[in-house]
Amino acid sequence: MSHHCITKHPSARQTKESQTQPINHRATSIRRAEEMETTMTPPPALAQTQEQEQAWQGAVEAALPSTPAAAAWPHLASFCALHRYLSGVDVCERVAGEDGRPGCVRYVASSSPGGAEDKESATWAREELLELDDAARRLSYAVVGSNMGFGRYVATMSVHAELEELASGCRLVWEFECEPVQGWSRDGLVAYLDTALKGMADRIQAAAAAANE
């Protein structure tokens, strides 16, 4: 009695499924990779929020108890006369545009340890006037170049009348927003601006008093 070996051939349906299975695996792998990429990449709104969190913001103020806002503002509004009021600034001169108009650029330089001839160690910046509003007693400017590590830096300086009816003084406010500055901390920058503004307030108050004599 002979035995015949019976071979079972796969059906056409089984053959088709076995051929499409690797393709399905590849599709699944691609889909998982896309899902992982989506998970790892923050949405635009979140990325913008993270960028904003890295920016520095702050404000300082100084009181002028005996100087009305109307008397203090002309001194602050003199964009190219910063050396008269900000301690340590030896040079403030217009290098572009018209003084007092948006687009005006001033060059400011501070004292250097080696004296006026030691220009390499002096600190300097070029600052562009963005806005000057006499009615609001406010001006804004941006640093457009410096050797002090500043990238994007925008500041607003303003004069505010005291709210009390009997008060004759005013306040100076210096607000800023900038990228982190190389070699500085945010608290260090705020402390520097606070000291600088208080010195400006004293000089403006003295200048305003002299003008009334």
JORABEL-V384293 format. One record per residue. SS is DSSP state (h for helix, s for strand, l for the rest). Layout:
BEGIN
ss
SS
SS
END
This chain:
BEGIN
ss
l
l
l
l
l
l
l
l
l
l
l
h
h
h
h
h
h
h
h
h
h
h
h
h
h
h
h
h
h
h
h
h
h
h
h
h
h
h
h
h
l
l
l
h
h
h
h
h
h
h
h
h
h
h
l
s
s
s
s
s
s
s
s
s
l
l
l
l
h
h
h
h
h
h
h
h
h
l
h
h
h
h
h
h
l
l
l
l
s
s
s
s
s
s
s
s
l
l
l
l
l
l
l
l
s
s
s
s
s
s
l
l
l
l
l
l
l
l
h
h
h
l
l
s
s
s
s
s
s
s
s
s
s
l
l
l
l
s
s
s
s
s
s
s
s
s
l
l
l
l
l
l
s
s
s
s
s
s
s
s
s
l
l
l
l
l
l
l
l
s
s
s
s
s
s
s
s
s
l
l
l
l
l
l
l
h
h
h
h
h
h
h
h
h
h
h
h
h
h
h
h
h
h
h
h
h
h
h
h
h
h
l
l
END
